[in-house]
Amino acid sequence: MGPVGEREWDHGRIPAVGVLLANLGTPHAPTPRALRRYLRQFLSDPRVVELSRPLWWVILNFFVLTTRPRRSARLYKRIWTAEGSPLLVISRRQAAALEEALAGRVGSPVRVALGMRYGSPSLATALAELSRAGCQRLVVLPLYPQYASATTGSTVAAVFAELSRWRWVPELRTVSSYHDHPPYIAALASSIREVWSAEGEPERLLLSFHGIPRRAFLAGDPYYCLCQKTARLLAEALEWPDARMAVAFQSRFGRERWLEPYTDLTLRRWASEGVASVDVVCPGFAADCLETLEEIAETNRELFQRAGGGRFRYLPALNDRPDHIAALAELCLDHLQGWVTPVASWDAELAQRRAEETKRRAAELLARWEGETP
């Protein structure tokens, strides 16, 4: 079978630019059957589980898929909403808001489509949607701020595999990581400050990232280092002392050693030390999902408090906050350079904001200097 293509191309159609917004995925229902199908696809990815294929096939089909779907279905039921999976609902809002944000900032059509690495809507479905919209140039934006082979690497590889089937392959740019993107860090800091301003600061702050096997890091995966840089930049933005903060890793699977320290063990240790209050933030998750809403906000809360800890507060992911959408839009614009032209009004607005920020900082420095002058 030859490459896939359109038989009747509309040569009069104005070319558009497309943004493929990608995330991990979610089962379509909180049932064992739906989870079995989802987990089979997810755990069959060789970038997710880097074991011998024959050995892993036996483990997956005769052990994992006979027990885990039922347990995972119970967990998903605890977070499922009337609208469906939280990750999918939030991701759809993000895609719609991002397209609207980009429409006001560029002078040419930009379409945004949502695709999931596993489950539905698939990456293939999203790419086909962008093709139908006339997008001949694409930016792939995986919503994983910190690159890992199992997430961003897997998503990009799947996009390449799908496009390899196309007769007319579009121009392509990919976002590898945005772990240190200033607007992303600023949005994280703002979301935390808002809670602290309204409800007070905690005694300790825990930044919990999804874990990966330690051997993946030793094999050259940069994920651990990127998480550490995000944490350092966020702490600097918050002016938060290192002694009251920790970086930890959650969601480990299997018996092998994963990135350390582990989130649950860190919380147990803090509880044993008599820590009165903890805030947990998950900077690696662009949208709330099972790993944040159930694993952190429920399971780890219970673990911490049963071990003798005090107040536990999970601070939500950035989701579709306006500053998060603005950060994603600026990230897209960085990668759309040469393909689109920012509208003059946006350039002027951005310049004005930057001028006002410079003026504010200058006034603060002057006031500080005058206060220190005898």
C-alpha positions as CSV (number, residue, x, y, z in Angstrom):
1,M,0.0,0.0,0.0
2,G,1.4,3.4,-1.0
3,P,1.5,6.7,0.9
4,V,-1.8,8.2,2.1
5,G,-2.8,11.4,0.4
6,E,-5.7,13.6,-0.8
7,R,-6.9,12.8,-4.3
8,E,-8.4,16.2,-4.9
9,W,-6.2,19.0,-3.4
10,D,-7.8,22.4,-3.3
11,H,-5.0,24.6,-4.9
12,G,-6.9,27.7,-4.1
13,R,-7.0,27.1,-0.3
14,I,-5.0,29.5,1.8
15,P,-2.2,27.4,3.6
16,A,-2.6,27.4,7.4
17,V,-0.2,26.6,10.2
18,G,-1.0,23.9,12.7
19,V,-0.2,23.2,16.3
20,L,-0.5,19.6,17.5
21,L,-1.1,19.8,21.3
22,A,-0.2,16.4,22.7
23,N,-0.5,14.7,26.0
24,L,-0.2,11.2,27.4
25,G,-3.8,10.1,27.2
26,T,-6.5,8.5,29.2
27,P,-9.0,5.6,29.1
28,H,-12.4,6.4,27.7
29,A,-14.2,5.1,30.8
30,P,-13.3,4.1,34.4
31,T,-13.9,0.4,33.7
32,P,-11.6,-2.6,33.8
33,R,-12.2,-3.3,30.1
34,A,-11.3,0.3,29.1
35,L,-8.3,0.3,31.3
36,R,-7.1,-3.0,29.9
37,R,-7.2,-1.6,26.4
38,Y,-5.5,1.6,27.4
39,L,-2.8,-0.1,29.5
40,R,-2.0,-2.6,26.7
41,Q,-1.3,0.3,24.3
42,F,0.6,2.3,26.9
43,L,2.7,-0.5,28.4
44,S,3.5,-2.0,24.9
45,D,5.5,1.1,24.0
46,P,9.2,0.2,24.0
47,R,10.1,3.7,25.1
48,V,7.9,3.3,28.2
49,V,9.1,-0.2,29.2
50,E,12.6,-0.9,28.0
51,L,12.8,-4.6,28.6
52,S,13.3,-7.5,26.3
53,R,10.2,-7.7,24.1
54,P,9.5,-11.4,24.5
55,L,10.0,-11.3,28.3
56,W,7.9,-8.2,28.7
57,W,5.1,-9.6,26.5
58,V,4.8,-12.5,28.9
59,I,4.8,-10.3,32.0
60,L,2.4,-7.8,30.5
61,N,-0.2,-10.3,29.2
62,F,-0.1,-12.9,31.9
63,F,0.5,-10.8,35.0
64,V,0.0,-7.0,34.6
65,L,-3.1,-7.0,32.4
66,T,-4.8,-9.7,34.5
67,T,-4.7,-7.6,37.7
68,R,-3.9,-3.9,37.2
69,P,-6.9,-2.9,35.0
70,R,-9.4,-3.6,37.8
71,R,-7.3,-1.7,40.4
72,S,-6.7,1.2,38.0
73,A,-10.4,1.4,37.2
74,R,-11.2,1.9,40.9
75,L,-8.7,4.7,41.1
76,Y,-10.1,6.4,38.0
77,K,-13.6,6.2,39.4
78,R,-12.5,8.4,42.3
79,I,-11.5,11.3,40.0
80,W,-14.0,10.8,37.1
81,T,-16.3,13.7,36.5
82,A,-19.7,14.2,34.8
83,E,-17.8,15.5,31.8
84,G,-15.5,12.5,31.7
85,S,-11.7,12.1,32.3
86,P,-10.3,15.3,33.9
87,L,-7.2,15.1,31.7
88,L,-9.2,15.0,28.5
89,V,-11.7,17.7,29.7
90,I,-8.8,20.0,30.7
91,S,-6.8,19.3,27.5
92,R,-9.7,20.2,25.3
93,R,-10.1,23.5,27.1
94,Q,-6.4,24.1,26.7
95,A,-6.5,23.4,22.9
96,A,-9.5,25.7,22.4
97,A,-7.9,28.5,24.5
98,L,-4.6,28.2,22.8
99,E,-6.1,28.5,19.4
100,E,-8.0,31.6,20.5
101,A,-4.9,33.1,22.0
102,L,-2.8,32.5,18.9
103,A,-5.6,33.9,16.7
104,G,-5.3,37.3,18.4
105,R,-1.5,37.4,18.0
106,V,-0.7,36.4,14.4
107,G,-2.0,37.6,11.1
108,S,-2.5,34.2,9.5
109,P,-4.6,31.1,10.3
110,V,-3.3,28.9,13.1
111,R,-5.2,25.8,13.9
112,V,-4.7,23.8,17.2
113,A,-5.6,20.1,17.4
114,L,-5.5,17.9,20.4
115,G,-3.9,14.4,20.2
116,M,-3.2,11.8,22.8
117,R,-0.2,9.5,22.6
118,Y,-2.4,6.6,23.9
119,G,-6.2,6.4,23.7
120,S,-8.4,8.9,22.0
121,P,-8.3,11.4,20.3
122,S,-5.2,9.8,18.8
123,L,-2.2,11.6,17.3
124,A,-3.2,10.3,13.9
125,T,-6.7,11.7,14.3
126,A,-5.3,15.1,15.3
127,L,-2.8,15.2,12.4
128,A,-5.6,14.3,10.0
129,E,-7.7,17.2,11.4
130,L,-4.9,19.6,10.8
131,S,-4.4,18.3,7.3
132,R,-8.1,18.8,6.5
133,A,-7.7,22.4,7.7
134,G,-5.0,22.9,5.1
135,C,-2.0,23.0,7.5
136,Q,1.2,22.5,5.5
137,R,3.4,23.5,8.4
138,L,3.1,21.9,11.8
139,V,4.5,22.6,15.3
140,V,4.3,19.6,17.7
141,L,3.9,20.7,21.3
142,P,4.0,17.7,23.7
143,L,2.7,19.0,27.1
144,Y,5.7,17.6,29.0
145,P,7.8,20.5,30.3
146,Q,10.7,18.3,31.0
147,Y,11.9,16.0,28.2
148,A,12.0,12.3,28.7
149,S,12.3,9.5,26.2
150,A,9.1,7.8,27.5
151,T,7.0,11.0,27.1
152,T,8.2,13.6,24.6
153,G,10.5,11.1,22.8
154,S,7.7,8.6,22.4
155,T,5.2,11.3,21.2
156,V,7.6,12.7,18.6
157,A,8.5,9.2,17.4
158,A,4.8,8.4,17.0
159,V,4.2,11.6,15.0
160,F,7.1,10.7,12.7
161,A,5.7,7.2,12.2
162,E,2.3,8.5,11.3
163,L,3.7,11.2,8.9
164,S,5.9,8.6,7.2
165,R,2.6,7.2,5.8
166,W,1.6,10.5,4.2
167,R,2.3,11.3,0.5
168,W,2.7,15.0,1.2
169,V,4.6,15.3,4.5
170,P,4.3,18.8,6.0
171,E,7.1,21.0,7.3
172,L,7.6,20.1,10.9
173,R,9.0,21.6,14.1
174,T,9.0,20.0,17.5
175,V,9.2,21.4,21.0
176,S,11.6,19.2,22.9
177,S,11.3,20.8,26.3
178,Y,10.2,24.0,28.0
179,H,11.4,23.3,31.5
180,D,13.2,26.7,31.8
181,H,10.8,28.8,29.6
182,P,10.4,32.0,31.6
183,P,6.6,32.4,31.0
184,Y,6.1,28.8,32.2
185,I,8.2,29.4,35.4
186,A,6.3,32.7,35.9
187,A,2.9,31.0,35.6
188,L,4.0,28.3,38.1
189,A,5.2,30.9,40.6
190,S,2.0,33.0,40.2
191,S,-0.3,30.0,40.8
192,I,1.6,29.2,44.0
193,R,1.7,32.8,45.2
194,E,-2.1,33.1,44.7
195,V,-2.7,30.2,47.2
196,W,-0.2,31.5,49.7
197,S,-1.6,35.0,49.5
198,A,-5.1,33.7,50.3
199,E,-4.3,30.8,52.7
200,G,-0.8,31.3,54.0
201,E,2.6,29.7,53.3
202,P,3.4,26.1,54.3
203,E,6.3,25.0,56.4
204,R,7.6,22.8,53.6
205,L,7.2,22.8,49.8
206,L,7.5,19.5,47.8
207,L,8.0,19.6,44.1
208,S,6.9,16.1,42.9
209,F,7.8,15.0,39.4
210,H,6.8,11.8,37.6
211,G,9.6,9.2,38.0
212,I,11.5,7.2,35.4
213,P,13.7,4.2,35.9
214,R,17.1,5.1,37.2
215,R,18.8,3.1,34.4
216,A,17.1,5.4,31.9
217,F,18.9,8.3,33.5
218,L,22.2,6.5,33.5
219,A,21.7,5.6,29.8
220,G,21.5,9.4,29.0
221,D,18.0,10.5,29.5
222,P,18.2,14.2,30.5
223,Y,14.9,14.2,32.5
224,Y,16.3,14.3,36.0
225,C,18.5,17.3,35.2
226,L,15.7,19.2,33.6
227,C,13.5,18.6,36.6
228,Q,16.2,20.0,38.9
229,K,16.6,23.1,36.8
230,T,12.8,23.7,36.8
231,A,12.9,23.4,40.6
232,R,15.8,25.8,41.0
233,L,14.2,28.4,38.8
234,L,10.9,28.1,40.5
235,A,12.5,28.4,44.0
236,E,14.3,31.5,42.8
237,A,11.1,33.0,41.5
238,L,9.4,32.4,44.8
239,E,12.4,33.4,46.8
240,W,11.9,30.1,48.7
241,P,14.7,28.7,50.9
242,D,16.3,25.4,49.9
243,A,16.1,24.2,53.5
244,R,12.3,24.2,53.3
245,M,11.9,22.6,49.9
246,A,12.6,19.2,48.3
247,V,12.4,17.6,44.8
248,A,11.0,14.1,44.7
249,F,9.7,11.6,42.2
250,Q,6.4,9.7,42.2
251,S,4.5,7.0,40.3
252,R,7.2,4.3,40.3
253,F,6.2,1.0,38.8
254,G,7.7,-2.4,39.3
255,R,10.5,-3.5,41.6
256,E,13.5,-1.8,39.9
257,R,15.1,1.4,41.3
258,W,13.6,4.6,40.0
259,L,14.8,8.2,40.3
260,E,15.1,9.2,44.0
261,P,14.1,10.5,46.5
262,Y,10.6,9.0,46.3
263,T,7.7,11.3,47.0
264,D,5.9,9.0,49.4
265,L,9.1,8.3,51.4
266,T,9.9,12.0,51.6
267,L,6.4,12.7,53.0
268,R,6.8,9.9,55.5
269,R,10.1,11.3,56.7
270,W,8.7,14.9,57.0
271,A,5.8,13.5,59.0
272,S,8.2,11.7,61.4
273,E,10.0,15.0,61.8
274,G,6.8,16.7,62.9
275,V,6.3,19.0,59.9
276,A,3.2,21.0,60.5
277,S,2.2,21.8,56.9
278,V,3.1,20.8,53.4
279,D,2.3,22.1,50.0
280,V,2.8,19.7,47.0
281,V,3.2,21.0,43.5
282,C,3.6,18.9,40.4
283,P,5.4,21.1,37.8
284,G,5.8,18.3,35.3
285,F,2.0,17.9,34.7
286,A,0.4,20.5,32.4
287,A,-3.1,19.2,33.4
288,D,-4.5,17.5,36.4
289,C,-4.9,13.7,36.0
290,L,-4.9,10.5,37.9
291,E,-1.3,11.0,39.1
292,T,-2.1,14.4,40.7
293,L,-5.8,14.2,41.7
294,E,-5.7,10.7,43.1
295,E,-2.0,9.7,43.8
296,I,-1.0,13.0,45.3
297,A,-4.1,14.8,46.5
298,E,-5.7,11.7,48.0
299,T,-3.3,8.7,48.5
300,N,-0.2,10.7,49.6
301,R,-2.3,13.1,51.7
302,E,-3.6,10.0,53.7
303,L,0.0,8.7,53.9
304,F,1.4,11.9,55.2
305,Q,-1.3,12.5,57.8
306,R,-1.4,8.9,59.0
307,A,2.3,9.1,59.6
308,G,1.8,12.0,61.9
309,G,2.1,15.0,59.5
310,G,-0.1,18.1,59.7
311,R,-1.9,20.1,57.0
312,F,-1.4,18.7,53.5
313,R,-2.3,20.8,50.5
314,Y,-2.1,19.9,46.8
315,L,-1.8,22.9,44.6
316,P,-3.5,22.3,41.2
317,A,-1.6,22.0,37.9
318,L,-1.6,25.0,35.6
319,N,-4.5,23.5,33.5
320,D,-6.2,26.2,31.5
321,R,-5.2,29.2,33.6
322,P,-4.9,32.3,31.4
323,D,-1.2,32.8,32.3
324,H,-0.5,29.1,31.4
325,I,-2.3,29.5,28.0
326,A,-0.3,32.8,27.4
327,A,2.9,30.9,28.2
328,L,2.0,28.1,25.7
329,A,1.2,30.8,23.1
330,E,4.5,32.5,23.6
331,L,6.2,29.1,23.3
332,C,4.4,28.4,20.1
333,L,5.3,31.8,18.7
334,D,9.0,31.1,19.4
335,H,8.7,28.0,17.2
336,L,6.5,29.7,14.6
337,Q,9.0,32.4,13.7
338,G,9.3,32.8,10.0
339,W,5.9,31.0,9.4
340,V,3.6,33.7,10.9
341,T,3.8,37.4,11.5
342,P,2.8,38.7,14.9
343,V,0.1,41.4,14.7
344,A,1.4,45.0,15.4
345,S,-1.0,45.5,18.3
346,W,0.4,42.4,20.1
347,D,3.9,43.7,19.6
348,A,3.0,47.0,21.0
349,E,1.1,45.5,23.9
350,L,4.1,43.3,24.7
351,A,6.5,46.2,24.5
352,Q,4.3,48.2,26.8
353,R,4.1,45.5,29.3
354,R,7.8,45.1,29.3
355,A,8.3,48.8,29.6
356,E,5.9,49.0,32.6
357,E,7.7,46.0,34.3
358,T,11.1,47.7,33.8
359,K,9.7,51.0,35.2
360,R,8.3,49.1,38.2
361,R,11.6,47.3,38.9
362,A,13.5,50.6,38.6
363,A,11.1,52.3,41.1
364,E,11.6,49.4,43.6
365,L,15.4,49.6,43.3
366,L,15.3,53.4,43.7
367,A,13.1,53.1,46.8
368,R,15.4,50.4,48.2
369,W,18.4,52.6,47.5
370,E,16.8,55.6,49.1
371,G,15.9,53.5,52.2
372,E,19.4,52.4,52.6
373,T,20.9,55.9,52.2
374,P,21.7,57.6,55.6
